[in-house]
Amino acid sequence: GPDHFRLLPLAGLAGAIFLILADTLARTVLSPSELPVGILTAFIGGPVFLFLLRRSKREYAL
């Protein structure tokens, strides 16, 4: 089965790196003003979530 002992810390590290990159991008894309980080993460995370949702439906379809 999956090794959650390694997966959980790596998921946390990947999430932290993703948020740092999103924050940096949100501060620099519209230079004098800032874009809210939540909007940027929603634009990236929404399609990723839909992709994972569609993929899981295909795996469990009869």
mmCIF file of the N, C-alpha and C atoms, coordinates in Angstrom:
data_MODEL
# 
_entry.id   MODEL 
# 
loop_
_atom_site.group_PDB 
_atom_site.id 
_atom_site.type_symbol 
_atom_site.label_atom_id 
_atom_site.label_alt_id 
_atom_site.label_comp_id 
_atom_site.label_asym_id 
_atom_site.label_entity_id 
_atom_site.label_seq_id 
_atom_site.pdbx_PDB_ins_code 
_atom_site.Cartn_x 
_atom_site.Cartn_y 
_atom_site.Cartn_z 
_atom_site.occupancy 
_atom_site.B_iso_or_equiv 
_atom_site.pdbx_formal_charge 
_atom_site.auth_seq_id 
_atom_site.auth_comp_id 
_atom_site.auth_asym_id 
_atom_site.auth_atom_id 
_atom_site.pdbx_PDB_model_num 
ATOM 1   N N  . GLY A 1 1  ? 0.820   -1.190 0.000   1.00 0.00 ? 1  GLY A N  1 
ATOM 2   C CA . GLY A 1 1  ? 0.000   0.000  0.000   1.00 0.00 ? 1  GLY A CA 1 
ATOM 3   C C  . GLY A 1 1  ? 0.859   1.246  0.000   1.00 0.00 ? 1  GLY A C  1 
ATOM 4   N N  . PRO A 1 2  ? 0.215   2.376  0.015   1.00 0.00 ? 2  PRO A N  1 
ATOM 5   C CA . PRO A 1 2  ? 0.951   3.645  0.000   1.00 0.00 ? 2  PRO A CA 1 
ATOM 6   C C  . PRO A 1 2  ? 1.693   3.868  1.318   1.00 0.00 ? 2  PRO A C  1 
ATOM 7   N N  . ASP A 1 3  ? 2.821   4.512  1.230   1.00 0.00 ? 3  ASP A N  1 
ATOM 8   C CA . ASP A 1 3  ? 3.644   4.799  2.398   1.00 0.00 ? 3  ASP A CA 1 
ATOM 9   C C  . ASP A 1 3  ? 3.328   6.215  2.881   1.00 0.00 ? 3  ASP A C  1 
ATOM 10  N N  . HIS A 1 4  ? 2.374   6.335  3.799   1.00 0.00 ? 4  HIS A N  1 
ATOM 11  C CA . HIS A 1 4  ? 1.945   7.650  4.274   1.00 0.00 ? 4  HIS A CA 1 
ATOM 12  C C  . HIS A 1 4  ? 3.000   8.326  5.138   1.00 0.00 ? 4  HIS A C  1 
ATOM 13  N N  . PHE A 1 5  ? 3.927   7.565  5.673   1.00 0.00 ? 5  PHE A N  1 
ATOM 14  C CA . PHE A 1 5  ? 4.984   8.139  6.495   1.00 0.00 ? 5  PHE A CA 1 
ATOM 15  C C  . PHE A 1 5  ? 5.830   9.110  5.675   1.00 0.00 ? 5  PHE A C  1 
ATOM 16  N N  . ARG A 1 6  ? 6.054   8.814  4.417   1.00 0.00 ? 6  ARG A N  1 
ATOM 17  C CA . ARG A 1 6  ? 6.814   9.709  3.536   1.00 0.00 ? 6  ARG A CA 1 
ATOM 18  C C  . ARG A 1 6  ? 5.901   10.669 2.788   1.00 0.00 ? 6  ARG A C  1 
ATOM 19  N N  . LEU A 1 7  ? 4.700   10.225 2.479   1.00 0.00 ? 7  LEU A N  1 
ATOM 20  C CA . LEU A 1 7  ? 3.798   11.021 1.657   1.00 0.00 ? 7  LEU A CA 1 
ATOM 21  C C  . LEU A 1 7  ? 3.336   12.293 2.362   1.00 0.00 ? 7  LEU A C  1 
ATOM 22  N N  . LEU A 1 8  ? 3.003   12.206 3.631   1.00 0.00 ? 8  LEU A N  1 
ATOM 23  C CA . LEU A 1 8  ? 2.467   13.352 4.356   1.00 0.00 ? 8  LEU A CA 1 
ATOM 24  C C  . LEU A 1 8  ? 3.465   14.507 4.466   1.00 0.00 ? 8  LEU A C  1 
ATOM 25  N N  . PRO A 1 9  ? 4.711   14.283 4.885   1.00 0.00 ? 9  PRO A N  1 
ATOM 26  C CA . PRO A 1 9  ? 5.659   15.405 4.914   1.00 0.00 ? 9  PRO A CA 1 
ATOM 27  C C  . PRO A 1 9  ? 5.949   15.976 3.530   1.00 0.00 ? 9  PRO A C  1 
ATOM 28  N N  . LEU A 1 10 ? 6.004   15.120 2.516   1.00 0.00 ? 10 LEU A N  1 
ATOM 29  C CA . LEU A 1 10 ? 6.260   15.621 1.166   1.00 0.00 ? 10 LEU A CA 1 
ATOM 30  C C  . LEU A 1 10 ? 5.090   16.447 0.646   1.00 0.00 ? 10 LEU A C  1 
ATOM 31  N N  . ALA A 1 11 ? 3.868   16.055 0.984   1.00 0.00 ? 11 ALA A N  1 
ATOM 32  C CA . ALA A 1 11 ? 2.699   16.837 0.579   1.00 0.00 ? 11 ALA A CA 1 
ATOM 33  C C  . ALA A 1 11 ? 2.707   18.199 1.265   1.00 0.00 ? 11 ALA A C  1 
ATOM 34  N N  . GLY A 1 12 ? 3.079   18.232 2.535   1.00 0.00 ? 12 GLY A N  1 
ATOM 35  C CA . GLY A 1 12 ? 3.188   19.509 3.243   1.00 0.00 ? 12 GLY A CA 1 
ATOM 36  C C  . GLY A 1 12 ? 4.259   20.401 2.651   1.00 0.00 ? 12 GLY A C  1 
ATOM 37  N N  . LEU A 1 13 ? 5.394   19.824 2.317   1.00 0.00 ? 13 LEU A N  1 
ATOM 38  C CA . LEU A 1 13 ? 6.482   20.587 1.706   1.00 0.00 ? 13 LEU A CA 1 
ATOM 39  C C  . LEU A 1 13 ? 6.082   21.103 0.329   1.00 0.00 ? 13 LEU A C  1 
ATOM 40  N N  . ALA A 1 14 ? 5.425   20.266 -0.464  1.00 0.00 ? 14 ALA A N  1 
ATOM 41  C CA . ALA A 1 14 ? 4.973   20.694 -1.793  1.00 0.00 ? 14 ALA A CA 1 
ATOM 42  C C  . ALA A 1 14 ? 3.941   21.812 -1.676  1.00 0.00 ? 14 ALA A C  1 
ATOM 43  N N  . GLY A 1 15 ? 3.040   21.720 -0.709  1.00 0.00 ? 15 GLY A N  1 
ATOM 44  C CA . GLY A 1 15 ? 2.050   22.772 -0.502  1.00 0.00 ? 15 GLY A CA 1 
ATOM 45  C C  . GLY A 1 15 ? 2.685   24.079 -0.077  1.00 0.00 ? 15 GLY A C  1 
ATOM 46  N N  . ALA A 1 16 ? 3.688   24.005 0.796   1.00 0.00 ? 16 ALA A N  1 
ATOM 47  C CA . ALA A 1 16 ? 4.381   25.215 1.232   1.00 0.00 ? 16 ALA A CA 1 
ATOM 48  C C  . ALA A 1 16 ? 5.120   25.877 0.074   1.00 0.00 ? 16 ALA A C  1 
ATOM 49  N N  . ILE A 1 17 ? 5.791   25.080 -0.733  1.00 0.00 ? 17 ILE A N  1 
ATOM 50  C CA . ILE A 1 17 ? 6.502   25.626 -1.897  1.00 0.00 ? 17 ILE A CA 1 
ATOM 51  C C  . ILE A 1 17 ? 5.518   26.237 -2.883  1.00 0.00 ? 17 ILE A C  1 
ATOM 52  N N  . PHE A 1 18 ? 4.388   25.567 -3.100  1.00 0.00 ? 18 PHE A N  1 
ATOM 53  C CA . PHE A 1 18 ? 3.364   26.094 -4.002  1.00 0.00 ? 18 PHE A CA 1 
ATOM 54  C C  . PHE A 1 18 ? 2.850   27.446 -3.511  1.00 0.00 ? 18 PHE A C  1 
ATOM 55  N N  . LEU A 1 19 ? 2.584   27.579 -2.206  1.00 0.00 ? 19 LEU A N  1 
ATOM 56  C CA . LEU A 1 19 ? 2.078   28.845 -1.680  1.00 0.00 ? 19 LEU A CA 1 
ATOM 57  C C  . LEU A 1 19 ? 3.124   29.947 -1.735  1.00 0.00 ? 19 LEU A C  1 
ATOM 58  N N  . ILE A 1 20 ? 4.382   29.624 -1.515  1.00 0.00 ? 20 ILE A N  1 
ATOM 59  C CA . ILE A 1 20 ? 5.442   30.633 -1.632  1.00 0.00 ? 20 ILE A CA 1 
ATOM 60  C C  . ILE A 1 20 ? 5.543   31.128 -3.067  1.00 0.00 ? 20 ILE A C  1 
ATOM 61  N N  . LEU A 1 21 ? 5.492   30.200 -4.026  1.00 0.00 ? 21 LEU A N  1 
ATOM 62  C CA . LEU A 1 21 ? 5.544   30.604 -5.436  1.00 0.00 ? 21 LEU A CA 1 
ATOM 63  C C  . LEU A 1 21 ? 4.310   31.407 -5.832  1.00 0.00 ? 21 LEU A C  1 
ATOM 64  N N  . ALA A 1 22 ? 3.132   31.005 -5.353  1.00 0.00 ? 22 ALA A N  1 
ATOM 65  C CA . ALA A 1 22 ? 1.904   31.737 -5.665  1.00 0.00 ? 22 ALA A CA 1 
ATOM 66  C C  . ALA A 1 22 ? 1.940   33.132 -5.056  1.00 0.00 ? 22 ALA A C  1 
ATOM 67  N N  . ASP A 1 23 ? 2.456   33.264 -3.840  1.00 0.00 ? 23 ASP A N  1 
ATOM 68  C CA . ASP A 1 23 ? 2.550   34.572 -3.195  1.00 0.00 ? 23 ASP A CA 1 
ATOM 69  C C  . ASP A 1 23 ? 3.520   35.475 -3.937  1.00 0.00 ? 23 ASP A C  1 
ATOM 70  N N  . THR A 1 24 ? 4.652   34.921 -4.345  1.00 0.00 ? 24 THR A N  1 
ATOM 71  C CA . THR A 1 24 ? 5.629   35.704 -5.105  1.00 0.00 ? 24 THR A CA 1 
ATOM 72  C C  . THR A 1 24 ? 5.037   36.162 -6.431  1.00 0.00 ? 24 THR A C  1 
ATOM 73  N N  . LEU A 1 25 ? 4.342   35.276 -7.114  1.00 0.00 ? 25 LEU A N  1 
ATOM 74  C CA . LEU A 1 25 ? 3.714   35.626 -8.385  1.00 0.00 ? 25 LEU A CA 1 
ATOM 75  C C  . LEU A 1 25 ? 2.607   36.660 -8.187  1.00 0.00 ? 25 LEU A C  1 
ATOM 76  N N  . ALA A 1 26 ? 1.824   36.518 -7.117  1.00 0.00 ? 26 ALA A N  1 
ATOM 77  C CA . ALA A 1 26 ? 0.734   37.456 -6.853  1.00 0.00 ? 26 ALA A CA 1 
ATOM 78  C C  . ALA A 1 26 ? 1.266   38.852 -6.548  1.00 0.00 ? 26 ALA A C  1 
ATOM 79  N N  . ARG A 1 27 ? 2.424   38.942 -5.939  1.00 0.00 ? 27 ARG A N  1 
ATOM 80  C CA . ARG A 1 27 ? 3.002   40.249 -5.623  1.00 0.00 ? 27 ARG A CA 1 
ATOM 81  C C  . ARG A 1 27 ? 3.665   40.905 -6.830  1.00 0.00 ? 27 ARG A C  1 
ATOM 82  N N  . THR A 1 28 ? 4.092   40.125 -7.813  1.00 0.00 ? 28 THR A N  1 
ATOM 83  C CA . THR A 1 28 ? 4.857   40.696 -8.920  1.00 0.00 ? 28 THR A CA 1 
ATOM 84  C C  . THR A 1 28 ? 4.077   40.836 -10.221 1.00 0.00 ? 28 THR A C  1 
ATOM 85  N N  . VAL A 1 29 ? 2.950   40.143 -10.382 1.00 0.00 ? 29 VAL A N  1 
ATOM 86  C CA . VAL A 1 29 ? 2.264   40.145 -11.676 1.00 0.00 ? 29 VAL A CA 1 
ATOM 87  C C  . VAL A 1 29 ? 1.606   41.499 -11.980 1.00 0.00 ? 29 VAL A C  1 
ATOM 88  N N  . LEU A 1 30 ? 1.027   42.144 -11.010 1.00 0.00 ? 30 LEU A N  1 
ATOM 89  C CA . LEU A 1 30 ? 0.441   43.483 -11.180 1.00 0.00 ? 30 LEU A CA 1 
ATOM 90  C C  . LEU A 1 30 ? 1.215   44.445 -10.287 1.00 0.00 ? 30 LEU A C  1 
ATOM 91  N N  . SER A 1 31 ? 2.403   44.801 -10.692 1.00 0.00 ? 31 SER A N  1 
ATOM 92  C CA . SER A 1 31 ? 3.447   45.337 -9.841  1.00 0.00 ? 31 SER A CA 1 
ATOM 93  C C  . SER A 1 31 ? 3.068   46.389 -8.800  1.00 0.00 ? 31 SER A C  1 
ATOM 94  N N  . PRO A 1 32 ? 2.477   47.527 -9.086  1.00 0.00 ? 32 PRO A N  1 
ATOM 95  C CA . PRO A 1 32 ? 2.246   48.402 -7.926  1.00 0.00 ? 32 PRO A CA 1 
ATOM 96  C C  . PRO A 1 32 ? 1.177   47.853 -6.980  1.00 0.00 ? 32 PRO A C  1 
ATOM 97  N N  . SER A 1 33 ? 0.208   47.135 -7.501  1.00 0.00 ? 33 SER A N  1 
ATOM 98  C CA . SER A 1 33 ? -0.819  46.561 -6.625  1.00 0.00 ? 33 SER A CA 1 
ATOM 99  C C  . SER A 1 33 ? -0.600  45.060 -6.512  1.00 0.00 ? 33 SER A C  1 
ATOM 100 N N  . GLU A 1 34 ? -1.281  44.452 -5.535  1.00 0.00 ? 34 GLU A N  1 
ATOM 101 C CA . GLU A 1 34 ? -1.137  43.015 -5.319  1.00 0.00 ? 34 GLU A CA 1 
ATOM 102 C C  . GLU A 1 34 ? -2.407  42.283 -5.706  1.00 0.00 ? 34 GLU A C  1 
ATOM 103 N N  . LEU A 1 35 ? -2.244  41.105 -6.262  1.00 0.00 ? 35 LEU A N  1 
ATOM 104 C CA . LEU A 1 35 ? -3.346  40.202 -6.559  1.00 0.00 ? 35 LEU A CA 1 
ATOM 105 C C  . LEU A 1 35 ? -3.532  39.301 -5.342  1.00 0.00 ? 35 LEU A C  1 
ATOM 106 N N  . PRO A 1 36 ? -4.761  39.111 -4.855  1.00 0.00 ? 36 PRO A N  1 
ATOM 107 C CA . PRO A 1 36 ? -4.944  38.217 -3.708  1.00 0.00 ? 36 PRO A CA 1 
ATOM 108 C C  . PRO A 1 36 ? -4.479  36.792 -4.032  1.00 0.00 ? 36 PRO A C  1 
ATOM 109 N N  . VAL A 1 37 ? -3.763  36.196 -3.099  1.00 0.00 ? 37 VAL A N  1 
ATOM 110 C CA . VAL A 1 37 ? -3.196  34.867 -3.308  1.00 0.00 ? 37 VAL A CA 1 
ATOM 111 C C  . VAL A 1 37 ? -4.299  33.832 -3.491  1.00 0.00 ? 37 VAL A C  1 
ATOM 112 N N  . GLY A 1 38 ? -5.430  34.016 -2.821  1.00 0.00 ? 38 GLY A N  1 
ATOM 113 C CA . GLY A 1 38 ? -6.536  33.073 -2.943  1.00 0.00 ? 38 GLY A CA 1 
ATOM 114 C C  . GLY A 1 38 ? -7.074  32.987 -4.356  1.00 0.00 ? 38 GLY A C  1 
ATOM 115 N N  . ILE A 1 39 ? -7.100  34.111 -5.049  1.00 0.00 ? 39 ILE A N  1 
ATOM 116 C CA . ILE A 1 39 ? -7.564  34.108 -6.442  1.00 0.00 ? 39 ILE A CA 1 
ATOM 117 C C  . ILE A 1 39 ? -6.596  33.318 -7.314  1.00 0.00 ? 39 ILE A C  1 
ATOM 118 N N  . LEU A 1 40 ? -5.320  33.545 -7.111  1.00 0.00 ? 40 LEU A N  1 
ATOM 119 C CA . LEU A 1 40 ? -4.313  32.846 -7.907  1.00 0.00 ? 40 LEU A CA 1 
ATOM 120 C C  . LEU A 1 40 ? -4.332  31.345 -7.638  1.00 0.00 ? 40 LEU A C  1 
ATOM 121 N N  . THR A 1 41 ? -4.428  30.956 -6.382  1.00 0.00 ? 41 THR A N  1 
ATOM 122 C CA . THR A 1 41 ? -4.460  29.526 -6.072  1.00 0.00 ? 41 THR A CA 1 
ATOM 123 C C  . THR A 1 41 ? -5.751  28.880 -6.564  1.00 0.00 ? 41 THR A C  1 
ATOM 124 N N  . ALA A 1 42 ? -6.852  29.638 -6.592  1.00 0.00 ? 42 ALA A N  1 
ATOM 125 C CA . ALA A 1 42 ? -8.106  29.091 -7.123  1.00 0.00 ? 42 ALA A CA 1 
ATOM 126 C C  . ALA A 1 42 ? -8.003  28.854 -8.629  1.00 0.00 ? 42 ALA A C  1 
ATOM 127 N N  . PHE A 1 43 ? -7.358  29.777 -9.343  1.00 0.00 ? 43 PHE A N  1 
ATOM 128 C CA . PHE A 1 43 ? -7.186  29.591 -10.783 1.00 0.00 ? 43 PHE A CA 1 
ATOM 129 C C  . PHE A 1 43 ? -6.303  28.389 -11.097 1.00 0.00 ? 43 PHE A C  1 
ATOM 130 N N  . ILE A 1 44 ? -5.347  28.106 -10.237 1.00 0.00 ? 44 ILE A N  1 
ATOM 131 C CA . ILE A 1 44 ? -4.474  26.954 -10.464 1.00 0.00 ? 44 ILE A CA 1 
ATOM 132 C C  . ILE A 1 44 ? -5.098  25.686 -9.895  1.00 0.00 ? 44 ILE A C  1 
ATOM 133 N N  . GLY A 1 45 ? -5.636  25.763 -8.687  1.00 0.00 ? 45 GLY A N  1 
ATOM 134 C CA . GLY A 1 45 ? -6.155  24.587 -8.006  1.00 0.00 ? 45 GLY A CA 1 
ATOM 135 C C  . GLY A 1 45 ? -7.467  24.073 -8.554  1.00 0.00 ? 45 GLY A C  1 
ATOM 136 N N  . GLY A 1 46 ? -8.300  24.945 -9.088  1.00 0.00 ? 46 GLY A N  1 
ATOM 137 C CA . GLY A 1 46 ? -9.591  24.527 -9.639  1.00 0.00 ? 46 GLY A CA 1 
ATOM 138 C C  . GLY A 1 46 ? -9.457  23.523 -10.771 1.00 0.00 ? 46 GLY A C  1 
ATOM 139 N N  . PRO A 1 47 ? -8.691  23.847 -11.806 1.00 0.00 ? 47 PRO A N  1 
ATOM 140 C CA . PRO A 1 47 ? -8.511  22.871 -12.885 1.00 0.00 ? 47 PRO A CA 1 
ATOM 141 C C  . PRO A 1 47 ? -7.815  21.585 -12.432 1.00 0.00 ? 47 PRO A C  1 
ATOM 142 N N  . VAL A 1 48 ? -6.874  21.697 -11.501 1.00 0.00 ? 48 VAL A N  1 
ATOM 143 C CA . VAL A 1 48 ? -6.205  20.495 -10.994 1.00 0.00 ? 48 VAL A CA 1 
ATOM 144 C C  . VAL A 1 48 ? -7.211  19.612 -10.263 1.00 0.00 ? 48 VAL A C  1 
ATOM 145 N N  . PHE A 1 49 ? -8.080  20.221 -9.453  1.00 0.00 ? 49 PHE A N  1 
ATOM 146 C CA . PHE A 1 49 ? -9.103  19.462 -8.735  1.00 0.00 ? 49 PHE A CA 1 
ATOM 147 C C  . PHE A 1 49 ? -10.062 18.778 -9.705  1.00 0.00 ? 49 PHE A C  1 
ATOM 148 N N  . LEU A 1 50 ? -10.492 19.490 -10.746 1.00 0.00 ? 50 LEU A N  1 
ATOM 149 C CA . LEU A 1 50 ? -11.389 18.886 -11.730 1.00 0.00 ? 50 LEU A CA 1 
ATOM 150 C C  . LEU A 1 50 ? -10.716 17.744 -12.482 1.00 0.00 ? 50 LEU A C  1 
ATOM 151 N N  . PHE A 1 51 ? -9.437  17.898 -12.784 1.00 0.00 ? 51 PHE A N  1 
ATOM 152 C CA . PHE A 1 51 ? -8.689  16.820 -13.434 1.00 0.00 ? 51 PHE A CA 1 
ATOM 153 C C  . PHE A 1 51 ? -8.651  15.580 -12.546 1.00 0.00 ? 51 PHE A C  1 
ATOM 154 N N  . LEU A 1 52 ? -8.343  15.763 -11.270 1.00 0.00 ? 52 LEU A N  1 
ATOM 155 C CA . LEU A 1 52 ? -8.290  14.625 -10.347 1.00 0.00 ? 52 LEU A CA 1 
ATOM 156 C C  . LEU A 1 52 ? -9.661  13.995 -10.166 1.00 0.00 ? 52 LEU A C  1 
ATOM 157 N N  . LEU A 1 53 ? -10.707 14.815 -10.157 1.00 0.00 ? 53 LEU A N  1 
ATOM 158 C CA . LEU A 1 53 ? -12.064 14.301 -10.007 1.00 0.00 ? 53 LEU A CA 1 
ATOM 159 C C  . LEU A 1 53 ? -12.461 13.456 -11.217 1.00 0.00 ? 53 LEU A C  1 
ATOM 160 N N  . ARG A 1 54 ? -12.160 13.932 -12.410 1.00 0.00 ? 54 ARG A N  1 
ATOM 161 C CA . ARG A 1 54 ? -12.485 13.168 -13.621 1.00 0.00 ? 54 ARG A CA 1 
ATOM 162 C C  . ARG A 1 54 ? -11.671 11.886 -13.697 1.00 0.00 ? 54 ARG A C  1 
ATOM 163 N N  . ARG A 1 55 ? -10.418 11.957 -13.279 1.00 0.00 ? 55 ARG A N  1 
ATOM 164 C CA . ARG A 1 55 ? -9.564  10.775 -13.317 1.00 0.00 ? 55 ARG A CA 1 
ATOM 165 C C  . ARG A 1 55 ? -10.070 9.706  -12.357 1.00 0.00 ? 55 ARG A C  1 
ATOM 166 N N  . SER A 1 56 ? -10.518 10.118 -11.179 1.00 0.00 ? 56 SER A N  1 
ATOM 167 C CA . SER A 1 56 ? -11.001 9.129  -10.211 1.00 0.00 ? 56 SER A CA 1 
ATOM 168 C C  . SER A 1 56 ? -12.329 8.527  -10.653 1.00 0.00 ? 56 SER A C  1 
ATOM 169 N N  . LYS A 1 57 ? -13.163 9.282  -11.362 1.00 0.00 ? 57 LYS A N  1 
ATOM 170 C CA . LYS A 1 57 ? -14.422 8.728  -11.869 1.00 0.00 ? 57 LYS A CA 1 
ATOM 171 C C  . LYS A 1 57 ? -14.162 7.640  -12.904 1.00 0.00 ? 57 LYS A C  1 
ATOM 172 N N  . ARG A 1 58 ? -13.165 7.840  -13.754 1.00 0.00 ? 58 ARG A N  1 
ATOM 173 C CA . ARG A 1 58 ? -12.843 6.839  -14.771 1.00 0.00 ? 58 ARG A CA 1 
ATOM 174 C C  . ARG A 1 58 ? -12.283 5.569  -14.148 1.00 0.00 ? 58 ARG A C  1 
ATOM 175 N N  . GLU A 1 59 ? -11.535 5.695  -13.068 1.00 0.00 ? 59 GLU A N  1 
ATOM 176 C CA . GLU A 1 59 ? -10.954 4.516  -12.430 1.00 0.00 ? 59 GLU A CA 1 
ATOM 177 C C  . GLU A 1 59 ? -12.016 3.651  -11.772 1.00 0.00 ? 59 GLU A C  1 
ATOM 178 N N  . TYR A 1 60 ? -13.080 4.269  -11.238 1.00 0.00 ? 60 TYR A N  1 
ATOM 179 C CA . TYR A 1 60 ? -14.098 3.520  -10.513 1.00 0.00 ? 60 TYR A CA 1 
ATOM 180 C C  . TYR A 1 60 ? -15.340 3.224  -11.344 1.00 0.00 ? 60 TYR A C  1 
ATOM 181 N N  . ALA A 1 61 ? -15.336 3.595  -12.613 1.00 0.00 ? 61 ALA A N  1 
ATOM 182 C CA . ALA A 1 61 ? -16.496 3.309  -13.466 1.00 0.00 ? 61 ALA A CA 1 
ATOM 183 C C  . ALA A 1 61 ? -16.559 1.813  -13.771 1.00 0.00 ? 61 ALA A C  1 
ATOM 184 N N  . LEU A 1 62 ? -17.770 1.309  -13.880 1.00 0.00 ? 62 LEU A N  1 
ATOM 185 C CA . LEU A 1 62 ? -17.949 -0.123 -14.165 1.00 0.00 ? 62 LEU A CA 1 
ATOM 186 C C  . LEU A 1 62 ? -17.875 -0.404 -15.645 1.00 0.00 ? 62 LEU A C  1 
# 
